[in-house]
Amino acid sequence: MNNRQKSMLLALALDLLGEPPSPFHPVIWMGNYLKALRKRWRAETPSEQLREGAGWWALGAGASAGVGELAQRLPGDWITQGILLKPLLARQALFAAVSEVHAALTVDNLPEARRLLSWHLVSRETSELTAAEVVGAAIESLAENLSDSVVAPLLCFRVGGLPLAALYRFANTADAMWGYRTPELEYAGKVAAHADDVLNLAPARLTALCTLLVSGGGGLGVWARDRRNTASPNAGHPISAFAGALGMRLDKRGVYVLNAGGRGPEAADLPRALGLARRTFALATLLLLVPWKLSPWKKYA
């Protein structure tokens, strides 16, 4: 086992302890940067907004990768890198957030389940969601974020070390904050949205593949048919794989439907979905720990 693989295992072990305090969390720093810039935007025309958003995105991406490169040179070798990789992934936080939604639903506290869903997992409006829609949204977020917040940072680190992992995390955070088709963000956030799409091409498909494998191929037909039903070129892969593997219909009201012939989600499905996520995560981790080399990062992988 090489040093990069050791760093990944250490980061995953540290993740069991939860998230570091906000003042020391690099993803919080990235979010603060992105939030502050939105207050500074002055461009008015679409072309100016595109250039302004692209410029600020490039500055943040370059800074993130540069800090990652400097961090990679710190003393302590794989131990230091494992410690610094940990905040760039969020497996434990993701699973805990879904469990909290489930706990609220088991005591019939739908308002609290809606609040927790909105606070931890989704950006959509949740105040009018039914219990079934809350469950469905939590499972959709679990599947998508298993790729975005766990598999993708690990894959990026495996391929390009801390610089690529930090760059990915910045791009993913920028997409979450800027990547919307609203009048304010349609052009300013376009580079952020497309960059995240490119960086998530491989992780989303790896996550879907692992989901299909651990479910014995049960979701293969749904994935093959519905993976392109979402606006994102990536989100539909893990979500449709989960929908098929769990045998349920997952839909975002007025936006998409996956596995239309499946049954509706129920609160009891959340533990099943978490079990599927844990098995998917375990297989993805094993695949990422298999020795392999990929140019131009041969000496690191």
Secondary structure, 3 states (H helix, E strand, C coil): CCHHHHHHHHHHHHHCCCCCCHHHCHHHHHHHHHHHHHCCCCCCCHHHHHHHHHHHHHHHHHHHHHHHHHHHCCCCHHHHHHHHHHHHCCHHHHHHHHHHHHHHHHCCCHHHHHHHHHHHCCCCCCCCCCHHHHHHHHHHHHHHHHHHHHHHHHHHHHHHHHHHHHHHHHHHHHHHHHCCCCCCCCCCCHHHHHHHHHHCHHHHHHHHHHHHHHCCCCCHHHHHHHCCCCCCCCCHHHHHHHHHHHCECEEECCCEEECCCCECCCCCHHHHHHHHHHHHHHHHHHHHHCCCCCCCCCCCC
